[in-house]
Amino acid sequence: MPQLGLLPGRAWTVLLGLLRPPPGALCIRAVRSHSQDQKYLQVAEALFASQLKPHQEKSNFTIKTPKGTRDLSPQQMVVREKILDVVVSCFKRHGAKGLDTPAFELKEILTEKYGEDSGLIYDLKDQGGELLSLRYDLTVPFARYLAMNKVKKMKRYHVGKVWRRESPTIVQGRYREFYQCDFDIAGQFDPMIPDAECLKIMCEILSGLHLGDFLIKVSDRRILDGIFAVCGVPESKFHAICSSVDKLDKISWKDVRHEMVVKKGLAPEVADRIGDYVQCHGGISLVEQMFQDPRLSQNKQALEGLGDLKLLFEYLTLFGVAEKVSFDLSLARGLDYYTGVIYEAVLLQTPVHAEEEPLNMGSVAAGGRYDGLVGMFDPRGHKVPCVGLSIGVERIFSIVEQRIKTFGEKIRTTETQVFVATPQKNFLQERLKLIAELWDAGIKAELMYKNNPKLLPQLHYCENMGIPLVVIIGEQELKEGVIKLRSVASREEVAIKRENLVAEIQKRLSES
């Protein structure tokens, strides 16, 4: 091969063109046309071959999304946006301010905040002297924000993606990357008023989404710790045993007991005493019953928790949602940062037979009180009491999506209100002027990107996309100073004066 430095200027120009993406064969022909010298042709072919090889190698990989993630189609995005609109509207109705935090945090910020789930945190490769991890939830970043900015009171909402390195179960709406919608109240307030509002918000959102019957299970970490203490669990094992109890909504008591005894070394008689408590559930009457329990009533922590739950049920009755809430001693919420009241909302499937209990279809919202988390980030340990909730958007999305498929509901993927059409050639300029007028008036409008489209495909597009109105302009309309306004559903057409068109469209849209 000749030395590149010996190539004449004209050949260099051609060869440099090879660095751009035109087909290699065309480039070689270009070299042939510019030079008959075989050595220049050899240089061009060698460069083309070096570019072709990486391209051939790339064709071997599989095109897919990473495990536990997915793309959302335009139809799915419409469903998700409707769900988020219900959720965020409720948060705003209760006076929450919006907040956002980075998708990743310093690794030390997230370390030791999630108990056994800490192993599910995604760590990032060090790229700049900082050890980073993708956020596991929106709660810990919120606590970090409060401590860092010395904020003592705040009611906030946050919608954002989080990441968990667990085995995804797509059918159940569980992913490695998913959205959370959080609402939190930070600050020192009288007991149980913010907590009751969080439960009221849960009820409003689940009712507004029309998901069917639901139940909110509520308990208190102080009651659970009190149960562990009076049953003889060593304090060093409280978190580990709590994590086991938290699985009671997924596996049987027999399996939970086996995990406690065999895997976590708890004495069998201690596990049996725990079982007598954690299989109980009911309403305010169960709270009263626990006050009278000879063992539990001797524990200060448990009594504090029971006292707060009694007050909570009083407020829930005033809010009109007490019948949707159940005191459930099996509820544990395995995350380490919870310190008081905890709750979890589950959807219930109506049983076939009247005597059967409703079936639990899975958790769709959860939360609780975490009074010590902010203090973990404050250099002086100053605490900011907090309580909050998180809506499980992915689980709700899966349920809504399945119902849409079952009932064959058609989803509009755009919000276009008006389509600008013409039946004649050479009317692109008039269509562009007309659609600009509609856009400037705030009307959502489209047109076909063709100089001379036929009318029938334009009308078919409107029917397929669910666009309600079509404005039609042609020679006759231009001569008379009018525009035809057509209803897609009824196919009725009326002539509207050009200067009155925007007002007429806005009137029709407001009436629909």
N, C-alpha and C positions, 0 to 999 in steps of 0.2 A: 504494500500500500504506500502511496506517495506521502511525503510530509505535508501536513495541512498548511504549514506556513508557505508552501510553494504554490498554493492555489491562486489563480488569478482572481481579481476583485469580483468579476461577474459570477464565477462559480461559488465564491464565498457567500454572496447574496442568496443564491439558490439554496446552498447547504444550510444556512442559518434558518431558512424557511422550514427546514425539517424539524426544528425545535417546536414549531407550532403544530396543532393537531390535524392538518389535512392528511388524507390517505397517503400512505407511503408510496404506493404505486404511481400516484400522480406526481409526487416529488421526484421520483426517479426519471419519469418521462420528461419533467421539466429540465433536469440536469442534461438528459440526452439532447434536448432541443437547443440547449445553450452551449454545449461542448461535445464534440465528437471524440474527444480524447478518452480512451478507455480507463485511464487511471482515475479521472474525476468520477466516472460512473461507479468505479469500485468503492470510492469513498462514500458516495451517496447510498449505495446498497448496504454498506457496513453500518452506517448510521441508522438506516431504516431497520435493520435487523436488531440493533441494540434497543431500539424503541419498542419493537414488536414483542420481544421476549417477556418483559414485565407484564404486558397486556395479556399474553397467553397464560401466564401464571395466575393472574387475578381471577380468571374464570373458574378456578377450582373451588372457591369458597362458597358456603351456603348463605344465601340472603335470607336473614331472619331477624326478628327482634330478640334482644337478650332474654334469657329465661326469667320468667316472672314479670315481664313487662308486655305492653301491647300498644299498637297504634289505635287511634279512635277515628272511625269514619265520620264524614259530615253528619250522617244520620245519628250516630252515637253522640256526637258533640252537641246536637240539639237537645237530646235527652239529658245529658250531663248539665248543660247550662240551665235547663229548667229546674233541675234538682237544686243546683247551687243558688239559683235565684230565690227559691223558697227559703233555703237555709240562711243566706246572707240577709234577706229582707227581714227575717225574724230577729237576727242579731242586731240589726240597725234599729228595729222597732223598740228594742230594749236598751237603746242608748250606747251601744258599743262603738268604739273607734277602731278603724283599720290599722293593722300593723304587719310588717314583713321583716323577716330575718334571713341571713344567708342560708343557702342550701347545705353548706358545710360549716362545721364549728371546729375549734381547737379540740383535739382528741380528749384532752384532760377535762374539758367542760362536760363531755358526755360520759366519761368514765365513772363507774360505780353509782349510777343514778337509776339503773333499770333492773337490779337484781340479776337473776339467772338469764334474763333476756339480753344482758350486755353483750353476750357472744354473737348477737344478731346484728351488731353495728357494723356498717361498711367503713373500713379504714381506707384512706387514700394514700397513695405513694407520695413520699416526701418530695416536693418539687420546689421548695423555696425556704427551707430551714424551719418549717412548722409542720408538726404532726397533726393531720386533719382527719375528720370523719364526717360522713354524710349524716345529716340530722335524722334521728330515730323517731322523734315526734316533734310537736310544736310547743310543748310545755316547758321543757328544759331551756330551749332558746329564749322563751318569754321570761323565765326566771332570771336568766343571765342578763337580758335587756334591762329588767327592773333594777337589778343590783348595779349594773354598770352605769346606769343613768340616774341612780339614786331616786327612783320613782317610788313613792309610798302608796299611791292610790291610782288605780286605772281599771277601766272596763274595756276590754279589747276583744276583737275577733281577728282571726287569721285563717286564710285559706291557702294551703300550699302543699307541695309534694314532700313526702318523707320516704325513707328507704330502710328496708329490713332484710337481712340476709338469711331468710328462712325458706323452707320448702314451700313453694307456692301451690295453692289449690285453687285453680282458676274457676272451677265449677262453683265454689263457695264465695267467689269474689275476693280471694286473698291473693295479693301480688307482692312482689319485692319492691316495686315502686308504686305509690298510690297517694291519693289526696287525703288530707285531713281538714276538717272544718272545725276550728276551736273557738270557744267563747270562754273568757275568764274574767273574774272579778278579783282584783288585788286590793288589799287595804284592811285596816282594822275597823270592823263594824260589829253591831250587836249580833249575837249568835243566831245562825240558821236563816237569816233573812236572805242573804245572797245565795245560800245553798238551795233554798226553796225556789228562788227565781230560776236557777239553773235547771231544776227539774220541771218547772213550768215551761221553760223554753223547749226542753226535750219533747214534752207533750204537744206543744204547738207545732213543732216541725214535723213530727211523725204523723200527726193528724192532718197537717197541710199537704203532706206527700201522698195521702190516701193509700197507705201500705197495708191496711187492714188492722186487726186487733193487735195491741202490743201491751207489754207489761214492763214497768221499771222496777228492777230489784234494787233494794237499798240496804246498806249495812254500815258499819263503822269499824275502822281498823283498830280502834281502842277496845271495842267489844271483842274482836277476834283475838287480839293480844291477851286480853283478860281471860278468854276461854283457854288459850294455850297455857297461860300461867296457872290457872286453877286445875287444869287437867294434868299438869306435871311436865310440860315441855320445857327443856332447858332454854334459857333466853337466847343462847347462841344459835339455836335452831329455829327461832321464830320465823325468819324470812324464808327459810327452806321449806318449812311445813306450810306456811302461808301459800307458797307457790304451788304446792301439791293440792291444797284445798281449792285453789283457783281453777283447777281442772275439772271440778265436779259438774260443770255444765257440758263437758265433752265426754267424760268417762264415768263409770259407775263408782260408788263408794268403795266397793270391793277392790277395784283397781287402785283407787287413791290410797286406801289403807295399805295395800301391798307396797306401793311406792314409799310411803312413810316408814314402814317397818323394815323392808328389805333393802331399799336403796339409800334411805336416809337415817337408818339406825334408831328409829323411835321404838320405845317399848310397846309391845302389843296392847297392853292394858291402857296405856296412855292414848294410843290411837283410837281404841274403842270408846273412851270417854269423850274424845273430840267428836267422834261420829254421832254421839247422842245429841250434840248441839247443832252441828253444821248441816244436819238433815232437816232442820226446822224452818218453816217459813209461814208468814201470816201478815196481819196488819198491826194496828196499834195495840190490839189485844195481846199479841206476842211480846211487844215491848213491855207491857205491864207484867206479863208472866215472867219475863227475864229479870225484872226488878225483884221478884219474889224468890228467884232461884237461890237455894241456900249456899251454893258455892260461888256463883257469879256475883251475888249481891255483896260479897266480902272483898271484891276487887275494885279499887278506886278508879282505875282506868275504865273498866267496863261500865261502872255507874255513870261516869262522865259521858261516855258514848251513848248510853241508854237515855240519859237526860236530854241530850241534844236531839236524839231521834224522836223523842216524845214531842219536843217543841217543833221539830220539822214537820211532823204529821199534822199538828195544829195549823201551821201556815199553809200546808198543802191542801187542807180542807177549805181554808179561806180562798185559796186560788182555784178551787173546784176541780182538783186533779188527784185527790187522795185515793180515789178508787182505782187509779191506774198504777199505784205504787204498792209494792209488797216488801215487808221486812224479811230478808232472806239471809240466814246465817251462813249459807254456803258461799256467798259472794265474798271474794278476797281481793281481787284486783292486784295481781302479783308485782306491780311496779313498786320499787322501794320507797319512792318519795311521798306516797299517800300517808296522811297522818290522822285523818278523822273520817267524816262521812264519805262513803263511796257508793257509786250507783252504776247500773248497767241496764240499758233498754234492750229488750228482746221482742221479736215479732212472734206472734202466736198463730198457729194454724188451727182453724176451727175443726173440732173432731167430728167424725161421722156419726157417732152415737152420743146422745145427750149425757150419759153418765160418765163419759171419758173426760179427762182433763185436757185442756188445750196443749198442743205440741209446741215446743220451743224450736223456732226456725233459725235461731242464731242472733248474736248481738249486733245491733246497728248503731248504738251510741253508748258512751260510757264517760265516766269522770269521777271527780271527788275533790276532797280538800287536801292541800299540800302546804302546810304552814311553815315548814322548815327549809324548803328548797331554795328560796331566794337567799336566806342566810348562809347557805353553803358557798355562795359566790361573793358575799360581802366580806371584805377584809376584817371588819369588826364583828361579824356575825349578826348584824342587825336583821331581824326577821320581818318579812312582809307576809301576813297571812293571805292565802290565795285559795280560790275554789274555781273549778271550771268543768267544762264538758267538751267532748269531741264527737262529732257526727261521722259515722263510717260511710262515706260517700260511695266507695266501691261496692260494698255489700248492697246498699240501697239501689245503686245503678244496675247491678246484676238482676235484682228482683224486678225492677221497672222494665228493663230490657226484655226479660223473659215474658212478662205480661204483654208487651207490645207485639212480640212474635206470636204469642198464643192467639191474640184477638185480631191479628193482621192489620194493625193500625198503621196508616200511612203518615209519614213524617216529612214535613217541609224542611228542606235543608237551607233555604234562604228566606229572607224576610221581604223580598221584592214585592212592591205594591202595584207598580205600573210597568208595563212593557211598551216601548215605543216602536211601532211597526209602520210599514209602508207596503202598498200593493204594486208599486211601480218602480221603474229603474231611475237611477240618477237622483235619488232623494236622500243621499247620505248626509249632505250638509244640513238639510232641513231637520233631519232626525237628530243630528248632533246639537243643533241650536235648541231644539225642543227638550231634549233630555237634560241639557245643562240648566234650562229653566226649572225643570222639576227638581233636580239635585239642589239647586240654590234655594228652593222653597222647602227643603228638608224632606222631600218625598223620595222613597227608596225605589229606584228605577233601573231598568236594564234595556239594552238593545242588542240586536244580532250584529256580530263583527263581520259584516259583509257589505260590499258596495251595493249589490243588487239582490237582496234575498227575496225568495218567493213568499207570498203571504201565508200559505197553508202551513209550512214548517214553523213560521213564527207563532201562529195560533196554537199549533200542537205543543210547542215548547211551553207556552203559558199554561195549558191544561195539565201537562205532565208535572210542572213545577208548582202548581197551585197558585199562580199569580192571578189576583182577582180582576185587574183592570188592564185594558189595552187601549192606547191612544194611537189612532191611525191618521197619517197625513199623506195626501196624494195631490195630483194636479187640481182636481176639482175643489178639494178642501183649501188649498193654497189660494186659488182664485177667489173663493167666497169668504176667506178670512175665518174659517172655522176648523175645528179638529173633531174627528169622530171619536167618541168615547164608547168603548165596548165592554160589556160585562162578560167575563169569561164563562161564568156559571150559566147565565140565562141566554147568552149570545145576542142580547139586545144591544142595538147601537143607537146613539143619539148624537146630533151635531151640536157642538158647544162653541161659542165664540172664543177665539184664541185668547183674548184678554181675560175671559172668565174661567179658563180651563183649570188653573191651579186651585181656585176657590171651589170649583165643583168637585174636583178629585178629593180635596181635603174634607169636604162635607160628606161625601160617600164613605170615605175611610173612617170618619168619626162615627158614622151610623152603623158600620159593620161590626 
